[in-house]
Structure formats: structure tokens, C-alpha cells
Amino acid sequence: RKDKPQSLGQLFRGRKQSLLLVLVIGSLRIIAASGVPVMIGYLLAARNADATQTGLVQSAFMLGIGLGGLTCATLLRAHHERLILWLCPLLVTPVLIVIPSLSGLALAAVVCLSGILLGVSLPVLISFGQQLMPGSPRIASSITMGVSWGVGGGIVSIILAACQFAGRFDLAFHAFAVATAASSVLCIWLPVLPAARTTVVPVVPVVLAGATT
């Protein structure tokens, strides 16, 4: 006969702290992934940039996210995952800081680079969450791709309100940098898992949805 389905309590037993940590790390990364294209719009609007220029820079970020996800899917090996988990968010931190000081093609290029670094790290974190709960990857995915996006997106709205009040949208990118750096440091406490790969859902559509808000 078929085994009885496990309850949520059984699924989370012994994994609560690890899953909470994954949620926090994911939410911190989503702050930048969902916030950069939104804040780029406000930053360039404050500079009186036209819609074409703003759209070009936002599209560069989306391109970077897509290229990062493709790189992750095609080139990344299982034994590289833990390195990618902490290294890419750390590398993107200085990139985010310099974004407000740039303009034109240089701005588009650096924004694209930030998207690539974030695009590589997000699917790896999703995969890690699924490996934590091999018996219920759907629940793991809902945490890393659902709850974390909601939490991160909510924090972005708070950052936006604060920047509007201060009249300084450049400050948002410093907040994004702090969030990505923190998400990198927190990876120290992630449990060591056997090397395994799982299928992850692409993150690009979710980022696109965030950019249109």
C-alpha cells in the first residue's frame, strides 16, 4: 500500500532552523533582485532621463538575470554550488554601490553585471532549499520562490518610501549592497549537504513582474 503523506510537522522536523536561514538569505537577495529595476526607474526619473534610456537600463538588468540563470544551468557543477552561494552576492555588493554614480552605457553595463551575479546565485539557493526537503520540493520552492519574494518585495517598498521621503534614490543601492553582503555572510551557517542537483524553476518571470510595479 502507499505510504501515508507526511504532515507539515514531520516535513519540517529537524529542518526548521535551516529553512528559516534559507528564507532569510533568499529574502535578502530578493531585495536587490526585485529592487534594482524599480529603483533604476526612480533614479533616472530624478535625472530627467527619457523613457527609452530608462527602459534600456532596466532591460540590461533583465538580460543579466537571464544570462546568469543560463550560466548556472549550463556551466555550474554541483561541487561549485556552495562557493556560488556566498561568492556571487559578495561580488555584487560593490557593483550595486557604484550604480548611482554612473550614466549612459556604463550604467547599463554595470547594471547588467549585477543582474548576472544575482541571476547565478538565485537558482542555486532554490536548489539548496529543495535538497533540504527532498521529500517535498514543492514546499521548499514555495519558501525560496514565494515567501522570500514576498518578504523581499515588502522590504523594497519600505526602502522606496524612505528614499522618496529623503529625496535620495541613490541610497537604495547602498541598502541593496548591505542586504547582499549580509546574505553572503549568513551562508557560513548553512548546513553541508551531499552534492546533488534538482530542477529549479527559472526566476526571470518573477523579476520581470517586480520590475513592472
Secondary structure, DSSP 8 states (H G I E B T S, - for coil): -------HHHHHTTTHHHHHHHHHHHHHHHHHHHHHHHHHHHHHHHTT--HHHHHHHHHHHHHHHHHHHHHHHHH--GGGHHHHHHHHHHHHHHHHHHGGG--HHHHHHHHHHHHHHHHHHHHHHHHHHHHH-TT-HHHHHHIIIIIHHHHHHHHHHHHHHHHHHHT-THHHHHHHHHHHHHHHHHGGGS------------SHHHHHHHHT-
